[in-house]
Amino acid sequence: MMPKKPGLKDIAAAAGVAVSTVSHVLNGTASISEEVRARVMEAARELGYLARRQARASIASLSKVLLAVPESAMPSNDVNLVSWTILSALTRDAEERGIRITPFPIGPDTPVTAVAEAARKAGAEGIILFNDDREPLLKAIAESGIPAVLINGEDPYMHLDSVTPGNRFAAQMAVRQLLALGHRRILHLTWNGRKTVRRRLDGFRDAMAEAGRPDEDALVLMAASFTPDDGEAAMAAWLAQHPDLAGVTAVFCSADNLAFGAMKAIKARGLTIPGDLSVVGFDGVALGELHDPPLATVSVPMEQFGRAALGLIEQRSLGGDRVRAAHRLELGCNLIERASLARVRR
């Protein structure tokens, strides 16, 4: 005879609450105290109910998540469009699921243990770490035992689950298209950023090597940072040193912000886009479409990061103490071809 599957009555009896309370906790349909909610969730986990409901994607297992964000990513301005698009979508997804987000700013002097401490103090069931992939910080959060996900960062040690764009493959895809349009000598404008940015440089080099282009055709120009002003300064300096363009016909930028600055410098030099130089960005922020000419770019699915991160935290939370390898979720990107990109003139 098959064993009886646990139901709401069994959980209610184990937790010492009413069946209606169990229903509200599991479905997120009413405000329940943290103490009662924790008791119900623990009973449901021990009875094996959570694993069964998880497969049916029908349980609201999270009520509060700590969002750890570097202070530099928090100001709302044109430079931080990527950060704000991701964070706004995350906030919206959390609200729809009845999950409270508690923000926690990370400064340059914030101890690596402070994030987990803040999560415990807030009673958060999970941590979302945004844009900060320093290894000591990732390790400290992993050792806390609190389910956590890194958004828009890379964890080579696989301490935490992570959600990131497919940076390397997306960059390779964009450069392949440049090559298909006849561009052979391409300048990659980037900066000495985090691992995610370096993956875009890897993808650029992958595509050039795959096409059999010599190293001297895969030029790399480093800007001081990812801001439009620094992109403009780096591009202007390069153009001053190479008035004949040194055979370069396209500029592939590792961020739209850099592309905006590069376009300004190119036009200030009296050159045309895409007549003299095609320009391609990376991120897909809304401002790109408003530029003259509209910016071709690798579009990152920024609206999907939060939903994916919450799902990963929920899966790890439902798993309880079972050992579960870290998951690295890379989201696919696509190339949006606009007027800043054209075939090489013969």
C-alpha positions in Angstrom: 0.0 0.0 0.0 1.4 3.4 -1.0 2.2 5.8 1.9 -0.3 8.6 2.3 1.0 11.9 0.9 1.2 14.7 3.6 -1.5 17.3 3.3 -2.4 20.6 4.9 -4.0 18.9 7.9 -0.8 17.0 8.6 1.3 20.2 8.5 -1.2 22.0 10.7 -1.0 19.3 13.3 2.8 19.2 13.2 3.1 23.0 13.5 0.2 23.5 16.0 -1.8 25.9 13.9 -5.0 26.0 11.9 -5.3 24.5 8.4 -6.2 28.0 7.1 -3.0 29.4 8.6 -1.0 26.7 6.7 -2.8 27.6 3.5 -2.0 31.3 3.9 1.7 30.6 4.6 2.1 28.3 1.6 0.2 30.4 -0.8 1.3 33.9 0.4 -2.3 35.0 0.7 -2.1 36.7 4.1 0.3 38.4 6.5 1.5 35.8 9.0 4.0 36.4 11.8 7.6 35.3 11.1 7.6 32.8 14.0 4.4 31.1 12.8 5.5 31.1 9.2 8.9 29.5 10.1 7.1 26.8 12.1 4.8 26.0 9.3 7.6 25.9 6.7 9.7 23.6 8.8 6.9 21.2 9.4 6.1 21.2 5.6 9.8 20.6 4.8 10.1 17.7 7.3 7.0 16.0 6.0 8.3 16.2 2.4 5.5 18.5 1.4 7.7 21.3 0.0 9.6 19.1 -2.4 6.3 17.8 -3.9 4.8 21.3 -4.2 8.0 22.7 -5.6 7.7 20.4 -8.6 4.3 21.9 -9.3 5.7 25.5 -8.9 2.8 26.3 -6.5 4.3 27.5 -3.3 5.3 30.9 -2.0 8.3 29.9 0.1 9.9 33.3 0.4 8.7 36.3 2.3 11.8 38.5 2.7 15.1 38.8 0.8 18.1 41.0 1.5 19.4 42.9 -1.5 23.1 43.8 -1.2 24.1 46.5 -3.7 27.3 48.4 -4.1 26.8 52.1 -3.3 28.1 53.0 -6.8 25.2 51.1 -8.4 22.5 52.9 -6.4 22.4 56.5 -7.8 19.7 56.9 -10.4 21.3 58.5 -13.5 22.0 57.8 -17.1 25.3 56.0 -16.3 23.5 53.5 -14.1 20.8 52.5 -16.6 21.8 48.9 -16.6 21.7 48.6 -12.8 18.5 50.4 -12.4 16.7 48.4 -15.1 17.7 45.1 -13.4 16.9 46.4 -9.9 13.5 47.9 -10.9 12.5 44.6 -12.6 13.6 42.6 -9.5 11.6 44.9 -7.2 8.5 44.5 -9.4 8.9 40.7 -9.6 9.2 40.5 -5.8 6.1 42.7 -5.2 4.1 40.4 -7.5 5.1 37.4 -5.5 4.6 39.0 -2.1 8.3 39.1 -1.3 9.7 42.0 0.7 13.1 43.3 -0.5 15.3 44.8 2.2 18.1 46.9 0.6 21.6 46.8 2.1 24.3 49.2 0.6 27.8 47.9 0.3 30.6 50.5 0.7 34.3 50.1 0.0 34.9 49.6 3.7 31.9 47.3 4.4 33.2 44.1 6.1 32.5 40.9 4.0 30.6 39.4 7.0 28.2 42.4 7.2 25.9 41.1 4.4 25.0 37.8 6.1 24.8 39.6 9.5 22.3 42.1 8.0 20.3 39.3 6.5 20.0 37.5 9.8 19.0 40.7 11.6 16.3 41.4 9.0 15.0 37.9 9.2 15.6 37.4 5.5 15.3 33.9 4.0 17.7 34.7 1.2 20.3 37.1 -0.1 20.6 38.6 -3.5 24.1 40.1 -4.2 24.2 42.5 -7.1 27.3 43.5 -9.2 29.9 42.5 -6.5 31.8 39.3 -7.2 34.8 39.7 -4.8 35.9 36.3 -3.8 36.1 37.0 0.0 32.6 38.4 0.0 31.2 35.4 -2.0 32.9 33.0 0.4 31.6 34.8 3.5 28.0 34.7 2.2 28.3 31.0 1.3 29.6 30.1 4.7 26.6 31.8 6.3 24.3 29.0 5.1 21.7 31.5 3.9 20.4 30.8 0.4 22.0 33.4 -1.9 22.3 34.3 -5.5 24.8 36.6 -7.3 23.3 38.8 -10.0 25.4 40.2 -12.9 28.6 38.8 -11.5 30.8 35.7 -11.9 31.9 33.3 -9.2 34.7 31.0 -10.5 34.8 29.2 -7.2 31.1 28.3 -7.5 30.4 29.4 -3.9 27.0 30.8 -4.8 24.2 30.4 -7.4 24.5 33.1 -10.0 22.5 34.8 -12.8 24.5 36.6 -15.5 24.3 37.3 -19.3 26.1 34.9 -21.6 28.8 37.6 -21.9 31.4 35.6 -23.8 29.1 34.0 -26.3 27.1 37.2 -26.8 30.3 39.1 -27.6 31.4 36.4 -30.0 28.0 36.5 -31.7 28.2 40.3 -32.2 31.8 40.2 -33.6 30.8 37.3 -35.9 28.2 39.6 -37.4 30.7 42.4 -37.9 33.0 39.9 -39.7 30.1 38.7 -41.8 29.5 42.3 -42.9 33.1 42.5 -44.2 34.8 44.1 -41.2 38.3 42.6 -40.8 40.1 45.0 -38.5 38.0 45.8 -35.4 38.7 47.9 -32.4 37.3 46.7 -29.0 36.7 49.5 -26.6 36.5 48.3 -23.0 37.8 49.0 -19.5 39.5 47.0 -16.8 36.3 46.0 -15.1 35.0 42.9 -13.3 35.1 39.3 -14.6 31.9 39.8 -16.6 33.5 42.6 -18.7 36.6 40.4 -19.3 34.4 37.7 -20.6 33.2 40.1 -23.3 36.8 40.7 -24.3 37.3 36.9 -24.4 34.3 36.6 -26.8 35.8 39.3 -29.0 39.1 37.5 -29.3 37.3 34.2 -29.8 35.4 35.4 -32.8 38.5 37.0 -34.4 40.6 33.9 -33.8 37.8 31.7 -35.2 37.8 33.8 -38.4 41.5 33.4 -38.7 42.2 37.1 -38.2 45.7 37.9 -37.0 46.2 39.4 -33.6 47.0 42.8 -35.0 43.4 43.0 -36.4 41.9 42.4 -33.0 42.8 45.8 -31.4 41.9 46.5 -27.8 41.5 50.1 -26.4 41.2 50.5 -22.7 39.1 53.4 -21.2 39.5 54.6 -17.7 36.0 53.4 -16.8 32.6 52.5 -18.3 31.2 56.0 -18.4 30.4 57.8 -21.6 32.9 60.6 -20.8 35.8 58.0 -20.4 34.7 56.3 -23.6 34.8 59.6 -25.4 38.2 60.4 -24.0 39.7 57.0 -25.0 38.2 57.1 -28.5 39.3 60.7 -29.1 42.9 59.9 -28.0 43.0 56.9 -30.3 41.6 58.8 -33.3 44.2 61.5 -32.7 47.0 58.9 -32.9 45.4 57.1 -35.9 44.0 59.8 -38.2 43.8 57.3 -41.1 42.0 54.8 -38.8 44.8 52.3 -39.2 42.5 50.1 -41.3 39.8 49.9 -38.6 36.3 49.9 -39.9 34.3 49.0 -36.8 34.3 49.6 -33.0 32.8 47.0 -30.7 32.2 48.4 -27.3 31.8 46.3 -24.1 29.1 48.6 -22.8 26.5 51.0 -24.4 27.9 53.8 -22.2 31.3 53.4 -23.9 29.6 53.3 -27.3 27.8 56.6 -26.6 31.1 58.3 -25.8 32.8 56.7 -28.8 30.1 57.9 -31.1 30.5 61.5 -29.8 34.3 61.4 -30.4 33.9 59.9 -33.8 31.5 62.6 -35.0 33.6 65.3 -33.3 36.5 64.2 -35.6 34.3 64.8 -38.6 33.8 61.1 -39.4 30.5 59.4 -40.1 28.8 56.5 -38.5 28.5 53.9 -40.1 30.2 55.3 -43.2 33.7 55.6 -41.7 33.2 53.4 -38.7 30.4 51.1 -37.6 29.7 51.1 -33.8 28.2 48.3 -31.8 27.4 48.4 -28.0 26.6 45.9 -25.4 23.7 46.0 -22.9 20.7 47.2 -24.8 19.7 50.2 -22.7 16.8 52.3 -23.9 18.9 55.4 -24.7 20.7 53.5 -27.5 17.7 53.7 -29.8 17.5 57.5 -29.3 21.0 58.2 -30.5 21.9 59.6 -33.9 22.3 57.1 -35.5 20.5 54.6 -33.4 23.0 52.3 -31.7 23.3 48.6 -32.8 23.8 46.7 -29.6 23.9 43.3 -27.8 20.6 43.2 -25.9 20.8 41.7 -22.4 17.5 40.4 -20.9 17.8 42.6 -17.9 14.1 42.2 -17.0 14.6 38.5 -16.4 17.4 38.6 -13.9 15.3 39.2 -10.8 12.8 36.5 -11.6 15.6 34.0 -12.2 17.4 34.9 -9.0 14.3 34.6 -6.8 13.6 31.2 -8.4 17.1 30.0 -7.5 16.8 31.2 -3.9 13.5 29.4 -3.6 14.8 26.2 -5.0 17.7 26.2 -2.5 15.5 27.2 0.4 13.1 24.4 -0.4 16.0 21.9 -0.5 16.7 22.4 3.2 20.0 20.8 4.3 20.5 18.7 1.2 23.8 19.3 -0.6 23.1 21.0 -3.9 25.8 22.1 -6.2 25.9 25.8 -7.1 24.0 26.7 -10.3 25.3 29.2 -12.8 22.5 30.5 -15.0 23.6 32.3 -18.1 20.8 34.2 -19.9 20.9 34.4 -23.7 21.4 37.7 -25.4 20.6 38.9 -29.0 22.1 41.4 -31.4 19.9 44.3 -32.3 21.0 45.7 -35.7 20.4 49.4 -36.0 21.8 52.2 -38.2 25.2 52.5 -36.5 26.1 49.1 -38.1 26.6 48.6 -41.8 28.5 46.5 -44.3 32.0 47.6 -45.2 32.1 49.8 -48.3 34.2 48.2 -51.1 
